Amino acid sequence: MTPGELFLDVRNRLLAGEHVGPDGLGWSDVEHFNWAHDYFDLIATGNQRAALRLIDDAGRDESISFMEMARRSHGVANFLKHCGVQPGDRILLMLGNVVELWESMLGIIRLGAVMIPATTLLQRADLQDRITRGGVKAVIADSAVAARFESIEGAPIRISVGEPVSGWIPFSSSTNTSVVFTPDAPTRADDLMLLYFTSGTTARPKLVAHTHQSYPVGHLSTARWIGLAQGDLHLNLSSPGWAKHAWSSFFAPWNAGATILAYQYERFLPSRLLQQMVRTGVTTFCAPPTVWRMLLQEALERWPVTLRHAVSAGEPLNPEVIDSVQRAWGITVRDGFGQTESTAQVGNLPGEAIKPGSMGRPLPGYSVVLLDPHGTPAEEGELCLDLARRPVGLMQGYLDDPQQTATVMRDGYYHSGDIARRDTDGFLTYVGRADDVFKSSDYRISPFELESVLIEHPAVLEAAVVPSPDPLRLSVPKAFVVLVDGISPCAEVATSILRHVQERVSPFKRIRRIEFAPLPKTISGKIRRVDLRAAEVTRVPGVARRPLEFWEDDLPTLRSAC
């Protein structure tokens, strides 16, 4: 059996719902594997079904078949080789949802080079950091952002997509090369294939190294979690440059033989998204909780979607979202958990009962252990992966940082840095990042638990909870809140929100301070609680409340400012 046939066999058994244990997804030791050559070409031969469909609000609706995508990627591989790119060379990809992005990713894999996806939002300082620390040999970027590279050192090969740029090689030249690429040597399964810079919620972004095995094979778990099947039209709302885009807009759908729907929009509007979902007939959908919460501001029951499955990832999903979508569309939004360092580790599988608030159970290929601070298995603790049964989808390590790699791979486990709780049925509930969980009067407080309650208040769009220093209790929970459109921040709204929380949580957990303010986020959209915590720690004791800050002790004496 060839590597491609083995992959196809494992895929078919897994997507059919066959039980696969935690030992490597049933993927035996394979010395050589190239997903583009061994698998994609196998399913693309004579396949006229759409592999990719690109739409925008201006009316564009373009489809590229599996067969055509394979042909184009052969041409791109030859083009890159002619430009001077060799197997193992690193290429920074800075493109939006354009067909050249998928052609490039598939072509880079085929060549055996290493891709470093980057969002088009990056500015010069971040670009220089990625090019320097990533050891970038070539850049493929949209011509609209080419000017940002003018003062950047490194990356001697520069390729532009779109309008011609002086000094850059036009990507369009790739159409003039042979559409039959023959590699000089087979690709080793453990060769470096992809480098991702983490989003940096707590520190400088780390370089996560994935191989030709860890992401393509590992994302079989992601395809199983989403519930993808051949013939699906899959829409994932995640920007290019981030791991979730590779999860759900590249590997997982094509692992299942599904069509990827890429929606390019200038400004995100929930109503337009829903209109496109109905028009195109999306069958499977993935979006982060922030998008789901924005969708809930629309009357979902008025939009006749044709969804089979809907999932959420990126941050924990609040039960209120699940309930609201179930009432409107009759489908269950299933939560899942993974990291840039891995594929989907935990999730609620299609057809299985879920528990509101739980992110599910370990997915095929993953052996999950919860460890307490002493490294002992517990019912609540850090979510860790057993390296004795090392998951295929786990990263190779952090590039050029053996100390950091050793830190997270210590004592026979991969340490995720996330805290979870396991119930008697094996369901895991997210508690928070180890850095986010804090103590108040010697009680452990989970920010996510309180944020889930806050979101249920009709006036709250987003919220983040952090510890605020207190002379009596060491710290107390404080909420930073963003209100829905049309609601103005004032003492009356603050009182309503705090009472809402008090009626739903134990007294020791209740939020005692609230501030209406924008939430600092990473470039990928994750809340930077570290900034909020720092702002609280550095406050001068006894200073007056900020203009839109309200403390529980003050509210009974405050007059409404609405």
Secondary structure, DSSP 8 states (H G I E B T S, - for coil): --HHHHHHHHHHHHHTT----TTGGG----SB--IIIIIIHHHHTT--SEEEEEEETTS-EEEEEHHHHHHHHHHHHHHHHHHT--TT-EEEEE--SSHHHHHHHHHHHHHT-EEEE--TT--HHHHHHHHHHHTEEEEEEEGGGGGGGTT-----EEEEESS--TTSEEGGGGGGS-S----SS--BTTSEEEEEE---SSSS--EEEEETTTTTTTTHHHHHHHT--TT-EEEE---TTSHHHHIIIIIHHHHHT-EEEEEE-SS--HHHHHHHHHHHT--EEEE-HHHHHHHTTS-GGGS----SEEEE-SS---HHHHHHHHHHHS--EEEEEE-TTSSEEEE--TTS---TT--BEE-TT--EEEE-TTS-B-SEEEEEEEGGG--TTS--EETT-HHHHHHHTGGGEEEEEEEEEE-TTS-EEEEEETTT-EEETTEEE-HHHHHHHHHTSTTEEEEEEEEEEETTTEEEEEEEEEE-TT----HHHHHHHHHHHHTTS-GGG---EEEE----B-TTS-B-HHHHHHHHHT--TT----TTEEETTTGGG-----
